Amino acid sequence: MNKDSKELLTAKPLQILIKLSLPAILGMIVIGLYPLMDGIFAGQILGEKAMTAVGIATPFTYINTGIATLIGVGSASLLSRAIGEGNQKIIDKVMGNLCFWILTLSTIVTVLGILFCQQLLSIFGAKGELLNLSTRYLRIIFIGSIFVNFAQAANMVMRGEGLMKRAMLIMGIGAGVNILLDPILMILFRERGIEGAAVATITAQFVQAIFTLWYFKKKSKVVKIGIIRKEGDITVDMFSVGVSAMLMQVLTIIQQSFLYSQAFRYGGETSAAIMAAILRIQAFSFIPLWGMSQGLQPAIGANFGAEQYDRVKKIFNVFAISSIILAACFWIPSEIFAKPILGLFGLSDETLFLAIPNFRIMYSIFIAYGVMIMTITFFQAIGDGKTAGILVMLRQIILFIPAVILLPRMIGAQSLWYVLPIIDGVVVLLGIQRYFMAVKKMEKKFHIMMMERQSKV
């Protein structure tokens, strides 16, 4: 167990947050610049239609993100709990198992994605030039599947080990390459500029993957890449925990397919362009909260594994309160400066005029998003993938789909922009309620454990 791993079990909760989450937040903000800058540069250099096309294609990149999250979060949860338990056997198997599943699933996604991406994009309601542009962009993105999946999943394992600064540095290198190449390749590719944006992205992902591989092969002292094979004794646990995190990513495709199709239905390409800009802003704002949760995961997992339940509760409370403060740092200025922010994506004139009130409506509940992601991460960290999965399913499928279909029909087209705030508010409340139920179970288990120790004495 290295120094960083030991501190998970001994440091004060606020110290853990500062040491683990600040680097993770910065790193995830940098990663969030990938799609954000693609959208901004596409809007500024290639025009509003190209920005919309990139926005329509982006949800399908969550297929890769979902795979990386499935394997990465599940592996990181295994690792942090194994560190807390002192189980070296599990620690030695994590990376070989991770690499096996990354290679297997990425190959499948690359082949199917290239073959069927046009059919997938047509689900959103895109037609004509928009469909052509988004297809050209997405096919190239799928070529880089293995690079992004390995880099992101292995980076989560690095964070599970407590090495947030190193993880942030490697992510920063990849994002820096993407930001540098984006405008250059869009201009150099001329009429094929949208392909230039995609090439910039997969080049950056390749660079990040190389640095990540180098770390686990040459530098890591605790977690090494051993024999690449499926480890049956940990695979089920990895999937059971990781599936809830994957669902949050993959079900975003379904969620956004309904949002885009309804936007096309009730407002045509203008509403689709507005939806593309709003979803990019929300996604970028969400990234720092996700980064904070990456600090919470190893801290909760290690202390839960070590049966330090009182520390688990204290750590969660510090992270939950801090997440509200972090969300406010994005929520307040975004609500105030909605016009210039939306203007960055090439929206102008009547489109911009319509976008401002709709953005403020959709973004209204964002200040509570931190609590939502912290509760989901909490359940992932303690190995309760079922509860985490239920919360995700409620948010993105069970409650969302009926609402996004029925509300515009019953109340009118404007209600489309109210769907996400209503559903997310409900899920936040449910998440808090389930958290308190879990705390009661931990307190009961702790009481029984103390009684058993006293009886032995």
Rosetta blueprint (number, residue, H / E / L):
1 M L
2 N L
3 K H
4 D H
5 S H
6 K H
7 E H
8 L H
9 L H
10 T H
11 A L
12 K L
13 P H
14 L H
15 Q H
16 I H
17 L H
18 I H
19 K H
20 L H
21 S H
22 L H
23 P H
24 A H
25 I H
26 L H
27 G H
28 M H
29 I H
30 V H
31 I H
32 G H
33 L H
34 Y H
35 P H
36 L H
37 M H
38 D H
39 G H
40 I H
41 F H
42 A H
43 G H
44 Q H
45 I H
46 L H
47 G L
48 E H
49 K H
50 A H
51 M H
52 T H
53 A H
54 V H
55 G H
56 I H
57 A H
58 T H
59 P H
60 F H
61 T H
62 Y H
63 I H
64 N H
65 T H
66 G H
67 I H
68 A H
69 T H
70 L H
71 I H
72 G H
73 V H
74 G H
75 S H
76 A H
77 S H
78 L H
79 L H
80 S H
81 R H
82 A H
83 I H
84 G H
85 E H
86 G L
87 N L
88 Q H
89 K H
90 I H
91 I H
92 D H
93 K H
94 V H
95 M H
96 G H
97 N H
98 L H
99 C H
100 F H
101 W H
102 I H
103 L H
104 T H
105 L H
106 S H
107 T H
108 I H
109 V H
110 T H
111 V H
112 L H
113 G H
114 I H
115 L H
116 F H
117 C H
118 Q H
119 Q H
120 L H
121 L H
122 S H
123 I L
124 F L
125 G L
126 A L
127 K L
128 G H
129 E H
130 L H
131 L H
132 N H
133 L H
134 S H
135 T H
136 R H
137 Y H
138 L H
139 R H
140 I H
141 I H
142 F H
143 I H
144 G L
145 S H
146 I H
147 F H
148 V H
149 N H
150 F H
151 A H
152 Q H
153 A H
154 A H
155 N H
156 M H
157 V H
158 M H
159 R H
160 G H
161 E L
162 G L
163 L L
164 M H
165 K H
166 R H
167 A H
168 M H
169 L H
170 I H
171 M H
172 G H
173 I H
174 G H
175 A H
176 G H
177 V H
178 N H
179 I H
180 L H
181 L H
182 D H
183 P H
184 I H
185 L H
186 M H
187 I H
188 L H
189 F L
190 R H
191 E H
192 R H
193 G H
194 I H
195 E H
196 G H
197 A H
198 A H
199 V H
200 A H
201 T H
202 I H
203 T H
204 A H
205 Q H
206 F H
207 V H
208 Q H
209 A H
210 I H
211 F H
212 T H
213 L H
214 W H
215 Y H
216 F H
217 K H
218 K H
219 K H
220 S L
221 K L
222 V L
223 V L
224 K L
225 I L
226 G L
227 I L
228 I L
229 R L
230 K L
231 E L
232 G H
233 D H
234 I H
235 T H
236 V H
237 D H
238 M H
239 F H
240 S H
241 V H
242 G H
243 V H
244 S H
245 A H
246 M H
247 L H
248 M H
249 Q H
250 V H
251 L H
252 T H
253 I H
254 I H
255 Q H
256 Q H
257 S H
258 F H
259 L H
260 Y H
261 S H
262 Q H
263 A H
264 F H
265 R H
266 Y H
267 G H
268 G H
269 E H
270 T H
271 S H
272 A H
273 A H
274 I H
275 M H
276 A H
277 A H
278 I H
279 L H
280 R H
281 I H
282 Q H
283 A H
284 F H
285 S H
286 F H
287 I H
288 P H
289 L H
290 W H
291 G H
292 M H
293 S H
294 Q H
295 G H
296 L H
297 Q H
298 P H
299 A H
300 I H
301 G H
302 A H
303 N H
304 F H
305 G H
306 A L
307 E L
308 Q L
309 Y H
310 D H
311 R H
312 V H
313 K H
314 K H
315 I H
316 F H
317 N H
318 V H
319 F H
320 A H
321 I H
322 S H
323 S H
324 I H
325 I H
326 L H
327 A H
328 A H
329 C H
330 F H
331 W H
332 I H
333 P H
334 S H
335 E H
336 I H
337 F L
338 A H
339 K H
340 P H
341 I H
342 L H
343 G H
344 L L
345 F L
346 G L
347 L L
348 S L
349 D H
350 E H
351 T H
352 L H
353 F H
354 L H
355 A H
356 I H
357 P H
358 N H
359 F H
360 R H
361 I H
362 M H
363 Y L
364 S L
365 I L
366 F H
367 I H
368 A H
369 Y H
370 G H
371 V H
372 M H
373 I H
374 M H
375 T H
376 I H
377 T H
378 F H
379 F H
380 Q H
381 A H
382 I L
383 G L
384 D L
385 G H
386 K H
387 T H
388 A H
389 G H
390 I H
391 L H
392 V H
393 M H
394 L H
395 R H
396 Q H
397 I H
398 I H
399 L L
400 F H
401 I H
402 P H
403 A H
404 V H
405 I H
406 L H
407 L H
408 P H
409 R H
410 M H
411 I L
412 G L
413 A H
414 Q H
415 S H
416 L H
417 W H
418 Y H
419 V H
420 L H
421 P H
422 I H
423 I H
424 D H
425 G H
426 V H
427 V H
428 V H
429 L H
430 L H
431 G H
432 I H
433 Q H
434 R H
435 Y H
436 F H
437 M H
438 A H
439 V H
440 K H
441 K H
442 M H
443 E H
444 K H
445 K H
446 F H
447 H H
448 I H
449 M H
450 M H
451 M H
452 E H
453 R H
454 Q H
455 S H
456 K H
457 V L
